[in-house]
Amino acid sequence: MIVPDAGQDAAAVADHYDELDLVYRRIWGEHVHHGLWTTGRESPAQAVEALVDAVAERLRLAPGQRGVDIGCGYGGTARRLAATRGIRVTGLTLSAEQAAFAAARGGDGVEVRVADWLDSGLPSASADAAWSIESSEHMVDKPAFFAEAHRVLSPGGRMVVCAWLSREAPSRWQVRHLLEPICREGRLPSMGTRQEYEAMAREAGFAVVGFEDVSSRVARTWTICARRLARALVVDREVRDMGLRARNRVFALSIPRLILAYRTGAMRYGILTLERRGG
């Protein structure tokens, strides 16, 4: 497990997304996650929705089911799955700014709450499906992240986790110059490997039913973000002003690190599919 040299907690994560709210929406839109390319000809908007659809396929969603979006951001994924799959979704985010945007957008069958997943308050066995798209990285206690999902899911329910992962046994250079700074600058309390995630999921009671490494299909997200940010700093005064004064502006340094981390194989992007079996 990669752990940053400066501790991160839920308050730091909330502050990051609240303060950089405008930048995230201007640069990438209402989906705060990677895009997934298949042909390479998809637009970024199509690619981010393709990742959502890939999650839905693995969840095997059916109309009328109850879903939980763990770290729901602006509610884009919840709204898409509610609309396209006919399910009801409860989304949780640490960011008041994200929740306010989600509330303004509305969406039938979608409720977004400001809450910490590790203290979700959701009833046991109250959901048929759960998903976490790039939110597990922000969890201070990752075993508890999986345990809470196991508690909230009904028997037979599925969970899909899309996660930033470290390669197994990264070099000292990769840890020092790429992975540890990415954790620190992005407010990640830790970054695990595939094997660590699967072990924690099994310990929580899940069966691991699938894993796919899609690093090569998502990596271009960051070159697009780099171009868009560079342009915004020139033409968008609000973004430029925020870049000069924001406490969390250091995250901009992670963009070139992320590009290099994917190119060197130091960082991987995995889609983990789990099932809650038994009573």
Backbone as CSV, one residue per row, in Angstrom:
resi,resn,N_x,N_y,N_z,CA_x,CA_y,CA_z,C_x,C_y,C_z
1,MET,0.855,-1.190,0.000,0.000,0.000,0.000,0.893,1.243,0.000
2,ILE,0.638,2.151,-0.923,1.366,3.408,-0.966,0.675,4.396,-0.025
3,VAL,1.427,4.956,0.911,0.873,5.900,1.883,1.650,7.215,1.766
4,PRO,0.966,8.352,1.596,1.671,9.626,1.453,2.371,10.037,2.742
5,ASP,3.404,10.876,2.593,4.150,11.292,3.778,3.423,12.359,4.581
6,ALA,2.301,12.843,4.084,1.433,13.749,4.841,0.052,13.111,4.916
7,GLY,-0.444,12.908,6.131,-1.718,12.211,6.294,-2.886,12.950,5.657
8,GLN,-3.832,12.167,5.121,-5.038,12.729,4.492,-6.255,12.159,5.206
9,ASP,-7.301,12.974,5.332,-8.519,12.490,5.969,-9.736,12.976,5.188
10,ALA,-10.924,12.619,5.672,-12.161,12.962,4.958,-12.336,14.469,4.837
11,ALA,-11.916,15.216,5.843,-12.048,16.679,5.780,-11.187,17.254,4.667
12,ALA,-9.990,16.703,4.488,-9.110,17.171,3.412,-9.691,16.846,2.049
13,VAL,-10.317,15.677,1.929,-10.948,15.284,0.659,-12.101,16.233,0.337
14,ALA,-12.948,16.509,1.326,-14.078,17.419,1.123,-13.591,18.804,0.728
15,ASP,-12.559,19.288,1.393,-12.009,20.612,1.093,-11.477,20.662,-0.339
16,HIS,-10.808,19.606,-0.762,-10.262,19.527,-2.127,-11.357,19.700,-3.170
17,TYR,-12.428,18.929,-3.037,-13.486,18.976,-4.049,-14.359,20.225,-3.933
18,ASP,-14.541,20.713,-2.723,-15.310,21.955,-2.572,-14.565,23.130,-3.199
19,GLU,-13.274,23.236,-2.893,-12.516,24.385,-3.379,-12.298,24.334,-4.890
20,LEU,-12.061,23.144,-5.435,-11.776,23.017,-6.865,-13.015,22.699,-7.691
21,ASP,-14.178,22.883,-7.091,-15.446,22.565,-7.756,-15.538,23.179,-9.156
22,LEU,-15.314,24.465,-9.250,-15.438,25.142,-10.545,-14.449,24.594,-11.559
23,VAL,-13.226,24.326,-11.133,-12.195,23.816,-12.043,-12.586,22.432,-12.577
24,TYR,-13.028,21.546,-11.694,-13.423,20.206,-12.131,-14.527,20.274,-13.177
25,ARG,-15.538,21.100,-12.920,-16.662,21.164,-13.862,-16.264,21.829,-15.175
26,ARG,-15.429,22.858,-15.118,-15.019,23.544,-16.345,-14.100,22.656,-17.200
27,ILE,-13.252,21.884,-16.547,-12.273,21.082,-17.279,-12.855,19.759,-17.755
28,TRP,-13.683,19.115,-16.924,-14.083,17.737,-17.255,-15.587,17.499,-17.244
29,GLY,-16.380,18.356,-16.608,-17.828,18.182,-16.639,-18.378,17.533,-15.386
30,GLU,-19.549,16.928,-15.511,-20.260,16.432,-14.328,-19.844,15.030,-13.916
31,HIS,-18.993,14.372,-14.682,-18.475,13.057,-14.302,-17.041,13.237,-13.830
32,VAL,-16.796,13.013,-12.548,-15.452,13.232,-12.001,-14.692,11.903,-12.015
33,HIS,-14.495,11.371,-13.202,-13.755,10.112,-13.329,-13.205,9.978,-14.745
34,HIS,-12.352,8.979,-14.943,-11.731,8.730,-16.229,-12.776,8.419,-17.312
35,GLY,-12.348,8.588,-18.538,-13.108,8.076,-19.665,-12.575,6.707,-20.047
36,LEU,-13.403,5.928,-20.735,-13.024,4.588,-21.191,-13.174,4.539,-22.702
37,TRP,-12.048,4.402,-23.408,-12.068,4.390,-24.869,-11.978,2.964,-25.396
38,THR,-12.734,2.674,-26.426,-12.692,1.367,-27.086,-12.095,1.488,-28.481
39,THR,-12.651,2.388,-29.287,-12.148,2.581,-30.644,-11.087,3.672,-30.713
40,GLY,-11.080,4.546,-29.724,-10.181,5.693,-29.755,-10.791,6.898,-30.439
41,ARG,-11.939,6.692,-31.055,-12.602,7.799,-31.757,-13.683,8.453,-30.912
42,GLU,-13.943,7.908,-29.735,-14.979,8.477,-28.868,-14.552,9.852,-28.364
43,SER,-15.522,10.732,-28.209,-15.264,12.018,-27.571,-15.065,11.769,-26.079
44,PRO,-14.449,12.707,-25.346,-14.345,12.539,-23.894,-15.702,12.323,-23.224
45,ALA,-16.729,13.043,-23.681,-18.063,12.875,-23.094,-18.581,11.456,-23.304
46,GLN,-18.361,10.914,-24.497,-18.777,9.541,-24.767,-17.965,8.549,-23.946
47,ALA,-16.688,8.850,-23.758,-15.816,7.929,-23.026,-16.185,7.848,-21.548
48,VAL,-16.519,8.975,-20.927,-16.880,8.909,-19.508,-18.189,8.139,-19.335
49,GLU,-19.115,8.300,-20.272,-20.370,7.539,-20.188,-20.126,6.059,-20.472
50,ALA,-19.129,5.758,-21.303,-18.801,4.357,-21.575,-18.308,3.667,-20.311
51,LEU,-17.579,4.391,-19.461,-17.140,3.791,-18.201,-18.343,3.518,-17.303
52,VAL,-19.277,4.455,-17.252,-20.496,4.247,-16.462,-21.250,3.021,-16.967
53,ASP,-21.378,2.890,-18.279,-22.101,1.761,-18.851,-21.376,0.442,-18.584
54,ALA,-20.036,0.473,-18.575,-19.274,-0.737,-18.257,-19.537,-1.176,-16.819
55,VAL,-19.656,-0.214,-15.923,-19.988,-0.522,-14.538,-21.380,-1.142,-14.458
56,ALA,-22.339,-0.553,-15.170,-23.719,-1.060,-15.146,-23.794,-2.496,-15.639
57,GLU,-23.050,-2.801,-16.687,-23.066,-4.160,-17.231,-22.558,-5.168,-16.199
58,ARG,-21.520,-4.807,-15.487,-20.968,-5.723,-14.490,-21.879,-5.871,-13.282
59,LEU,-22.654,-4.827,-12.990,-23.595,-4.890,-11.871,-24.829,-5.729,-12.190
60,ARG,-25.080,-5.931,-13.491,-26.283,-6.671,-13.933,-27.551,-6.030,-13.376
61,LEU,-27.659,-4.729,-13.572,-28.792,-3.978,-13.028,-30.104,-4.354,-13.701
62,ALA,-31.172,-4.326,-12.918,-32.521,-4.598,-13.420,-33.448,-3.487,-12.946
63,PRO,-34.455,-3.138,-13.731,-35.392,-2.080,-13.347,-35.979,-2.325,-11.953
64,GLY,-36.099,-1.246,-11.192,-36.685,-1.331,-9.865,-35.686,-1.607,-8.755
65,GLN,-34.444,-1.935,-9.108,-33.459,-2.211,-8.072,-33.018,-0.929,-7.367
66,ARG,-32.398,-1.125,-6.222,-31.890,-0.006,-5.420,-30.363,-0.008,-5.492
67,GLY,-29.785,1.119,-5.888,-28.344,1.211,-6.010,-27.759,2.266,-5.106
68,VAL,-26.485,2.094,-4.751,-25.759,3.064,-3.939,-24.508,3.486,-4.701
69,ASP,-24.388,4.789,-4.910,-23.222,5.362,-5.588,-22.305,5.920,-4.504
70,ILE,-21.199,5.230,-4.259,-20.276,5.579,-3.172,-19.280,6.612,-3.687
71,GLY,-19.394,7.830,-3.188,-18.568,8.905,-3.722,-19.112,9.350,-5.063
72,CYS,-20.341,9.846,-5.047,-21.117,10.050,-6.276,-20.751,11.308,-7.045
73,GLY,-19.879,12.170,-6.481,-19.525,13.392,-7.189,-20.743,14.253,-7.472
74,TYR,-20.870,14.669,-8.732,-21.976,15.544,-9.128,-23.248,14.777,-9.478
75,GLY,-23.249,13.484,-9.236,-24.443,12.682,-9.472,-24.636,12.269,-10.916
76,GLY,-23.630,12.489,-11.769,-23.771,12.154,-13.177,-23.989,10.670,-13.410
77,THR,-23.222,9.843,-12.719,-23.380,8.393,-12.867,-24.739,7.945,-12.353
78,ALA,-25.138,8.460,-11.178,-26.432,8.087,-10.600,-27.575,8.451,-11.541
79,ARG,-27.512,9.650,-12.122,-28.585,10.077,-13.027,-28.625,9.200,-14.282
80,ARG,-27.459,8.873,-14.816,-27.433,8.059,-16.034,-27.987,6.654,-15.768
81,LEU,-27.595,6.047,-14.659,-28.066,4.692,-14.379,-29.541,4.674,-13.995
82,ALA,-29.997,5.705,-13.298,-31.426,5.783,-12.983,-32.241,5.912,-14.266
83,ALA,-31.743,6.707,-15.207,-32.478,6.955,-16.447,-32.405,5.787,-17.420
84,THR,-31.230,5.161,-17.531,-31.048,4.112,-18.546,-31.363,2.712,-18.040
85,ARG,-31.307,2.507,-16.715,-31.518,1.172,-16.161,-32.769,1.069,-15.303
86,GLY,-33.438,2.198,-15.073,-34.682,2.173,-14.321,-34.524,1.831,-12.860
87,ILE,-33.405,2.230,-12.258,-33.175,1.931,-10.849,-33.304,3.195,-10.001
88,ARG,-33.353,3.009,-8.699,-33.338,4.115,-7.748,-31.953,4.172,-7.112
89,VAL,-31.397,5.359,-7.000,-30.014,5.497,-6.552,-29.896,6.474,-5.390
90,THR,-29.176,6.059,-4.368,-28.750,6.955,-3.297,-27.260,7.201,-3.489
91,GLY,-26.888,8.471,-3.647,-25.492,8.827,-3.826,-24.949,9.527,-2.604
92,LEU,-23.716,9.219,-2.237,-23.071,9.849,-1.097,-21.800,10.551,-1.560
93,THR,-21.621,11.787,-1.102,-20.407,12.545,-1.382,-20.001,13.321,-0.142
94,LEU,-18.708,13.550,0.002,-18.209,14.375,1.098,-18.329,15.861,0.786
95,SER,-18.524,16.196,-0.480,-18.477,17.592,-0.927,-19.858,18.245,-0.945
96,ALA,-20.016,19.309,-0.178,-21.268,20.063,-0.184,-21.493,20.735,-1.536
97,GLU,-20.416,21.167,-2.184,-20.541,21.799,-3.497,-21.039,20.806,-4.533
98,GLN,-20.519,19.604,-4.514,-20.984,18.582,-5.447,-22.439,18.240,-5.196
99,ALA,-22.817,18.115,-3.943,-24.211,17.787,-3.607,-25.154,18.895,-4.043
100,ALA,-24.739,20.143,-3.900,-25.583,21.266,-4.316,-25.782,21.252,-5.823
101,PHE,-24.731,20.962,-6.577,-24.850,20.877,-8.031,-25.790,19.735,-8.408
102,ALA,-25.629,18.587,-7.748,-26.487,17.436,-8.038,-27.944,17.750,-7.749
103,ALA,-28.204,18.456,-6.649,-29.577,18.811,-6.300,-30.176,19.738,-7.349
104,ALA,-29.372,20.656,-7.864,-29.859,21.584,-8.888,-30.181,20.866,-10.186
105,ARG,-29.436,19.797,-10.483,-29.695,19.027,-11.704,-30.901,18.112,-11.563
106,GLY,-31.214,17.725,-10.349,-32.357,16.848,-10.128,-32.097,15.452,-10.651
107,GLY,-33.153,14.806,-11.128,-33.041,13.447,-11.643,-34.014,12.526,-10.939
108,ASP,-34.953,11.969,-11.687,-35.926,11.056,-11.104,-35.226,9.821,-10.546
109,GLY,-35.597,9.453,-9.339,-35.058,8.250,-8.722,-33.671,8.417,-8.136
110,VAL,-33.201,9.667,-8.008,-31.850,9.920,-7.494,-31.912,10.810,-6.258
111,GLU,-31.235,10.395,-5.201,-31.074,11.204,-3.997,-29.589,11.283,-3.677
112,VAL,-29.070,12.499,-3.523,-27.662,12.696,-3.187,-27.552,13.294,-1.791
113,ARG,-26.723,12.684,-0.968,-26.530,13.123,0.408,-25.076,13.488,0.651
114,VAL,-24.855,14.455,1.541,-23.507,14.751,2.014,-23.247,13.826,3.193
115,ALA,-22.389,12.852,3.004,-22.135,11.865,4.048,-20.827,11.145,3.782
116,ASP,-20.220,10.658,4.847,-19.009,9.843,4.769,-19.440,8.387,4.635
117,TRP,-18.976,7.725,3.588,-19.362,6.327,3.368,-19.025,5.452,4.567
118,LEU,-17.958,5.752,5.271,-17.556,4.926,6.405,-18.509,5.080,7.586
119,ASP,-19.418,6.029,7.496,-20.475,6.205,8.493,-21.744,6.569,7.730
120,SER,-22.155,5.684,6.821,-23.191,6.027,5.837,-24.577,6.199,6.432
121,GLY,-24.880,5.472,7.498,-26.215,5.532,8.073,-27.270,4.783,7.277
122,LEU,-26.862,4.087,6.219,-27.823,3.328,5.417,-28.181,2.021,6.123
123,PRO,-29.425,1.576,5.994,-29.820,0.319,6.642,-29.082,-0.878,6.068
124,SER,-28.910,-1.888,6.872,-28.278,-3.120,6.400,-29.147,-3.788,5.341
125,ALA,-28.506,-4.411,4.370,-29.190,-5.149,3.300,-30.239,-4.299,2.590
126,SER,-29.944,-3.011,2.417,-30.930,-2.096,1.823,-30.692,-1.798,0.348
127,ALA,-29.622,-2.353,-0.234,-29.299,-2.069,-1.634,-29.064,-3.360,-2.405
128,ASP,-29.437,-3.324,-3.681,-29.203,-4.466,-4.560,-27.867,-4.365,-5.278
129,ALA,-27.331,-3.147,-5.376,-26.079,-2.925,-6.086,-25.370,-1.721,-5.493
130,ALA,-24.046,-1.739,-5.569,-23.244,-0.610,-5.106,-22.061,-0.448,-6.037
131,TRP,-21.632,0.782,-6.202,-20.459,1.017,-7.045,-19.652,2.183,-6.500
132,SER,-18.375,2.105,-6.772,-17.437,3.143,-6.355,-16.529,3.427,-7.543
133,ILE,-16.711,4.579,-8.173,-15.884,4.947,-9.313,-14.878,5.989,-8.846
134,GLU,-13.678,5.530,-8.546,-12.575,6.394,-8.137,-12.838,7.134,-6.829
135,SER,-13.517,6.455,-5.905,-13.705,7.029,-4.573,-13.019,6.203,-3.489
136,SER,-12.782,4.925,-3.743,-12.129,4.093,-2.728,-10.750,4.635,-2.380
137,GLU,-10.098,5.286,-3.338,-8.769,5.850,-3.106,-8.784,6.883,-1.981
138,HIS,-9.930,7.556,-1.803,-10.051,8.607,-0.795,-10.443,8.068,0.576
139,MET,-10.654,6.767,0.700,-11.088,6.199,1.968,-9.907,6.014,2.912
140,VAL,-10.039,6.564,4.123,-8.976,6.441,5.113,-8.800,4.988,5.535
141,ASP,-9.918,4.281,5.685,-9.902,2.888,6.150,-10.479,2.018,5.032
142,LYS,-9.622,1.465,4.212,-10.108,0.709,3.061,-10.772,-0.618,3.445
143,PRO,-10.276,-1.357,4.429,-11.041,-2.544,4.855,-12.466,-2.179,5.296
144,ALA,-12.608,-1.041,5.993,-13.945,-0.611,6.425,-14.806,-0.212,5.230
145,PHE,-14.191,0.315,4.184,-14.907,0.646,2.949,-15.604,-0.591,2.382
146,PHE,-14.875,-1.689,2.305,-15.469,-2.934,1.792,-16.472,-3.518,2.786
147,ALA,-16.159,-3.443,4.075,-17.066,-3.999,5.079,-18.407,-3.281,5.080
148,GLU,-18.387,-1.961,4.915,-19.642,-1.207,4.888,-20.467,-1.571,3.659
149,ALA,-19.812,-1.777,2.538,-20.539,-2.183,1.336,-21.179,-3.553,1.528
150,HIS,-20.451,-4.452,2.158,-21.001,-5.789,2.415,-22.220,-5.702,3.323
151,ARG,-22.161,-4.815,4.310,-23.299,-4.649,5.228,-24.516,-4.075,4.526
152,VAL,-24.313,-3.095,3.661,-25.431,-2.393,3.021,-26.060,-3.213,1.901
153,LEU,-25.285,-4.082,1.269,-25.828,-4.878,0.163,-26.668,-6.052,0.655
154,SER,-27.691,-6.367,-0.117,-28.483,-7.574,0.128,-27.723,-8.794,-0.392
155,PRO,-27.994,-9.983,0.152,-27.367,-11.187,-0.396,-27.625,-11.297,-1.896
156,GLY,-26.599,-11.617,-2.640,-26.705,-11.690,-4.093,-26.395,-10.378,-4.779
157,GLY,-26.282,-9.292,-4.005,-25.992,-7.993,-4.589,-24.557,-7.903,-5.095
158,ARG,-24.375,-7.081,-6.093,-23.039,-6.900,-6.679,-22.478,-5.518,-6.365
159,MET,-21.153,-5.471,-6.339,-20.434,-4.215,-6.168,-19.351,-4.133,-7.228
160,VAL,-19.213,-2.949,-7.828,-18.140,-2.721,-8.792,-17.287,-1.564,-8.286
161,VAL,-15.979,-1.782,-8.277,-15.026,-0.770,-7.820,-14.080,-0.439,-8.968
162,CYS,-14.106,0.815,-9.406,-13.135,1.308,-10.391,-12.079,2.073,-9.607
163,ALA,-10.837,1.644,-9.697,-9.839,2.188,-8.778,-8.503,2.499,-9.427
164,TRP,-7.888,3.578,-8.921,-6.484,3.857,-9.214,-5.669,2.881,-8.373
165,LEU,-4.795,2.142,-8.989,-4.028,1.124,-8.285,-2.533,1.281,-8.554
166,SER,-1.750,0.899,-7.574,-0.310,0.804,-7.777,0.022,-0.531,-8.435
167,ARG,1.046,-0.566,-9.233,1.549,-1.849,-9.719,2.112,-2.624,-8.542
168,GLU,2.271,-3.914,-8.696,2.930,-4.702,-7.669,4.418,-4.327,-7.642
169,ALA,4.948,-4.124,-6.475,6.364,-3.842,-6.272,6.893,-2.728,-7.179
170,PRO,6.330,-1.521,-7.080,6.864,-0.406,-7.862,8.294,-0.094,-7.431
171,SER,9.055,0.517,-8.335,10.433,0.877,-7.997,10.450,2.024,-6.991
172,ARG,11.572,2.211,-6.331,11.694,3.319,-5.374,11.479,4.655,-6.084
173,TRP,11.978,4.774,-7.316,11.806,6.009,-8.075,10.331,6.266,-8.352
174,GLN,9.585,5.222,-8.743,8.162,5.373,-9.034,7.382,5.779,-7.788
175,VAL,7.736,5.217,-6.652,7.056,5.586,-5.410,7.381,7.028,-5.033
176,ARG,8.640,7.381,-5.071,9.068,8.696,-4.603,8.596,9.830,-5.492
177,HIS,8.655,9.638,-6.799,8.394,10.743,-7.717,7.014,10.705,-8.375
178,LEU,6.336,9.570,-8.290,5.024,9.460,-8.932,3.926,9.100,-7.927
179,LEU,3.979,7.926,-7.364,2.840,7.417,-6.599,2.620,8.144,-5.272
180,GLU,3.673,8.359,-4.503,3.491,9.071,-3.231,3.026,10.507,-3.451
181,PRO,3.638,11.267,-4.375,3.120,12.624,-4.616,1.692,12.642,-5.154
182,ILE,1.328,11.678,-6.001,-0.051,11.616,-6.496,-1.015,11.454,-5.327
183,CYS,-0.672,10.596,-4.381,-1.524,10.418,-3.198,-1.613,11.719,-2.399
184,ARG,-0.476,12.348,-2.159,-0.452,13.555,-1.340,-1.185,14.706,-2.013
185,GLU,-0.904,14.926,-3.287,-1.498,16.057,-4.004,-2.976,15.846,-4.305
186,GLY,-3.389,14.577,-4.443,-4.779,14.279,-4.751,-5.636,13.936,-3.559
187,ARG,-5.067,14.064,-2.361,-5.791,13.786,-1.108,-6.220,12.320,-1.031
188,LEU,-5.294,11.423,-1.358,-5.521,9.988,-1.239,-4.792,9.485,0.002
189,PRO,-5.503,8.974,1.020,-4.827,8.456,2.203,-3.914,7.277,1.902
190,SER,-4.215,6.546,0.809,-3.379,5.414,0.414,-3.787,4.975,-0.987
191,MET,-2.899,4.221,-1.621,-3.190,3.623,-2.925,-2.777,2.153,-2.869
192,GLY,-3.722,1.255,-3.123,-3.450,-0.165,-3.023,-3.144,-0.809,-4.355
193,THR,-2.847,-2.084,-4.313,-2.643,-2.897,-5.504,-3.885,-3.752,-5.744
194,ARG,-3.929,-4.379,-6.889,-5.045,-5.290,-7.173,-5.133,-6.372,-6.104
195,GLN,-4.000,-6.975,-5.774,-4.001,-8.063,-4.805,-4.491,-7.587,-3.446
196,GLU,-4.105,-6.379,-3.048,-4.557,-5.846,-1.758,-6.055,-5.586,-1.767
197,TYR,-6.563,-5.039,-2.861,-8.006,-4.792,-2.958,-8.781,-6.109,-2.898
198,GLU,-8.336,-7.091,-3.638,-9.058,-8.370,-3.646,-9.010,-9.026,-2.274
199,ALA,-7.867,-8.926,-1.584,-7.756,-9.511,-0.250,-8.692,-8.814,0.739
200,MET,-8.780,-7.489,0.662,-9.679,-6.757,1.564,-11.139,-7.086,1.265
201,ALA,-11.460,-7.231,-0.008,-12.835,-7.560,-0.379,-13.219,-8.941,0.143
202,ARG,-12.332,-9.898,-0.013,-12.615,-11.254,0.482,-12.733,-11.265,2.004
203,GLU,-11.876,-10.509,2.666,-11.922,-10.441,4.121,-13.264,-9.871,4.599
204,ALA,-13.846,-8.966,3.806,-15.143,-8.376,4.159,-16.298,-9.332,3.882
205,GLY,-16.030,-10.416,3.165,-17.072,-11.403,2.884,-17.498,-11.491,1.440
206,PHE,-16.871,-10.720,0.565,-17.230,-10.734,-0.852,-16.559,-11.891,-1.591
207,ALA,-17.217,-12.320,-2.648,-16.590,-13.193,-3.638,-16.113,-12.312,-4.782
208,VAL,-14.882,-12.503,-5.224,-14.353,-11.756,-6.363,-14.760,-12.502,-7.628
209,VAL,-15.583,-11.851,-8.462,-16.090,-12.526,-9.656,-15.488,-11.975,-10.945
210,GLY,-14.686,-10.923,-10.844,-14.067,-10.403,-12.054,-13.112,-9.262,-11.774
211,PHE,-12.110,-9.142,-12.621,-11.195,-8.002,-12.572,-10.693,-7.751,-13.982
212,GLU,-10.671,-6.470,-14.372,-10.134,-6.101,-15.676,-9.233,-4.886,-15.515
213,ASP,-8.029,-4.998,-16.058,-7.095,-3.880,-16.093,-7.344,-3.119,-17.388
214,VAL,-7.840,-1.884,-17.268,-8.175,-1.080,-18.445,-7.277,0.158,-18.539
215,SER,-6.095,0.063,-17.984,-5.190,1.214,-17.934,-4.979,1.848,-19.295
216,SER,-4.734,1.026,-20.308,-4.446,1.563,-21.646,-5.655,2.240,-22.267
217,ARG,-6.855,1.923,-21.777,-8.083,2.479,-22.344,-8.555,3.739,-21.621
218,VAL,-7.939,4.049,-20.477,-8.350,5.247,-19.733,-7.259,6.316,-19.668
219,ALA,-6.029,5.951,-19.959,-4.885,6.829,-19.695,-4.965,8.161,-20.420
220,ARG,-5.565,8.186,-21.607,-5.606,9.444,-22.361,-6.437,10.524,-21.673
221,THR,-7.209,10.144,-20.665,-7.954,11.132,-19.868,-7.050,12.288,-19.450
222,TRP,-5.835,11.961,-19.019,-4.978,12.984,-18.419,-4.286,13.868,-19.444
223,THR,-4.020,13.365,-20.630,-3.469,14.254,-21.653,-4.535,15.249,-22.110
224,ILE,-5.782,14.809,-22.151,-6.884,15.714,-22.494,-7.050,16.757,-21.400
225,CYS,-7.008,16.320,-20.135,-7.135,17.259,-19.020,-5.999,18.277,-19.039
226,ALA,-4.795,17.821,-19.352,-3.648,18.738,-19.381,-3.851,19.822,-20.434
227,ARG,-4.325,19.433,-21.622,-4.568,20.417,-22.677,-5.679,21.382,-22.279
228,ARG,-6.736,20.853,-21.725,-7.868,21.709,-21.346,-7.488,22.666,-20.223
229,LEU,-6.717,22.188,-19.258,-6.309,23.061,-18.164,-5.393,24.169,-18.667
230,ALA,-4.455,23.808,-19.539,-3.547,24.814,-20.089,-4.326,25.904,-20.823
231,ARG,-5.317,25.492,-21.595,-6.135,26.468,-22.317,-6.951,27.324,-21.355
232,ALA,-7.541,26.675,-20.342,-8.374,27.411,-19.384,-7.559,28.457,-18.627
233,LEU,-6.324,28.152,-18.318,-5.485,29.112,-17.602,-5.208,30.354,-18.439
234,VAL,-5.339,30.218,-19.760,-5.124,31.355,-20.650,-6.409,32.141,-20.886
235,VAL,-7.515,31.416,-21.109,-8.732,32.085,-21.566,-9.804,32.242,-20.496
236,ASP,-9.693,31.516,-19.377,-10.738,31.529,-18.353,-10.193,32.215,-17.093
237,ARG,-10.629,33.438,-16.858,-10.087,34.216,-15.741,-10.390,33.570,-14.397
238,GLU,-11.591,33.007,-14.242,-11.945,32.398,-12.958,-11.033,31.217,-12.647
239,VAL,-10.785,30.386,-13.647,-9.883,29.250,-13.440,-8.477,29.749,-13.146
240,ARG,-8.025,30.752,-13.879,-6.678,31.289,-13.665,-6.533,31.873,-12.259
241,ASP,-7.523,32.631,-11.816,-7.464,33.210,-10.474,-7.435,32.131,-9.406
242,MET,-8.237,31.094,-9.610,-8.250,30.009,-8.638,-6.910,29.286,-8.623
243,GLY,-6.319,29.129,-9.814,-5.023,28.475,-9.890,-3.940,29.203,-9.116
244,LEU,-4.116,30.494,-8.924,-3.126,31.291,-8.206,-3.342,31.280,-6.696
245,ARG,-4.600,31.119,-6.258,-4.878,31.280,-4.832,-5.372,30.030,-4.117
246,ALA,-5.794,29.008,-4.845,-6.414,27.845,-4.199,-5.418,27.081,-3.325
247,ARG,-5.869,26.672,-2.165,-5.035,25.851,-1.283,-4.685,24.526,-1.944
248,ASN,-5.593,24.004,-2.766,-5.426,22.693,-3.383,-4.866,22.768,-4.804
249,ARG,-4.309,23.915,-5.179,-3.792,24.061,-6.543,-2.640,23.110,-6.839
250,VAL,-2.038,22.568,-5.781,-0.928,21.632,-5.969,-1.339,20.408,-6.772
251,PHE,-2.662,20.120,-6.835,-3.109,18.951,-7.589,-2.743,19.059,-9.064
252,ALA,-2.574,20.281,-9.565,-2.182,20.446,-10.969,-0.864,19.737,-11.262
253,LEU,0.003,19.631,-10.259,1.280,18.954,-10.450,1.098,17.455,-10.683
254,SER,-0.029,16.925,-10.208,-0.265,15.489,-10.368,-0.633,15.109,-11.796
255,ILE,-1.085,16.061,-12.590,-1.489,15.699,-13.956,-0.315,15.148,-14.757
256,PRO,0.846,15.837,-14.823,1.972,15.207,-15.525,2.458,13.940,-14.842
257,ARG,2.346,13.882,-13.514,2.738,12.651,-12.820,1.847,11.484,-13.245
258,LEU,0.538,11.743,-13.340,-0.402,10.687,-13.728,-0.133,10.208,-15.157
259,ILE,0.160,11.133,-16.041,0.493,10.749,-17.418,1.698,9.820,-17.422
260,LEU,2.729,10.185,-16.678,3.950,9.377,-16.630,3.732,8.068,-15.871
261,ALA,2.898,8.097,-14.831,2.636,6.889,-14.054,1.965,5.823,-14.913
262,TYR,1.061,6.232,-15.786,0.450,5.267,-16.698,1.448,4.790,-17.741
263,ARG,2.228,5.699,-18.282,3.159,5.331,-19.354,4.252,4.390,-18.870
264,THR,4.657,4.544,-17.619,5.695,3.679,-17.066,5.135,2.410,-16.437
265,GLY,3.815,2.330,-16.306,3.209,1.171,-15.667,3.225,1.230,-14.158
266,ALA,3.652,2.363,-13.587,3.679,2.485,-12.126,2.275,2.437,-11.551
267,MET,1.318,3.013,-12.272,-0.065,3.046,-11.829,-0.926,2.269,-12.804
268,ARG,-1.916,1.589,-12.263,-2.848,0.812,-13.070,-4.265,1.305,-12.775
269,TYR,-5.190,0.987,-13.680,-6.605,1.310,-13.458,-7.378,0.007,-13.592
270,GLY,-8.021,-0.392,-12.505,-8.713,-1.666,-12.504,-10.204,-1.544,-12.244
271,ILE,-10.962,-2.465,-12.822,-12.400,-2.586,-12.556,-12.611,-3.929,-11.868
272,LEU,-12.978,-3.870,-10.590,-13.143,-5.043,-9.749,-14.629,-5.305,-9.540
273,THR,-15.060,-6.532,-9.806,-16.460,-6.913,-9.649,-16.580,-7.911,-8.512
274,LEU,-17.470,-7.601,-7.565,-17.649,-8.405,-6.365,-19.101,-8.827,-6.207
275,GLU,-19.305,-9.886,-5.441,-20.670,-10.336,-5.164,-20.797,-10.702,-3.697
276,ARG,-21.909,-10.220,-3.103,-22.187,-10.555,-1.708,-22.996,-11.845,-1.671
277,ARG,-22.364,-12.898,-1.240,-23.037,-14.186,-1.206,-23.436,-14.544,0.218
278,GLY,-24.377,-15.464,0.336,-24.777,-15.928,1.653,-25.763,-14.998,2.325
279,GLY,-26.034,-15.264,3.605,-27.021,-14.486,4.348,-26.428,-13.304,5.059
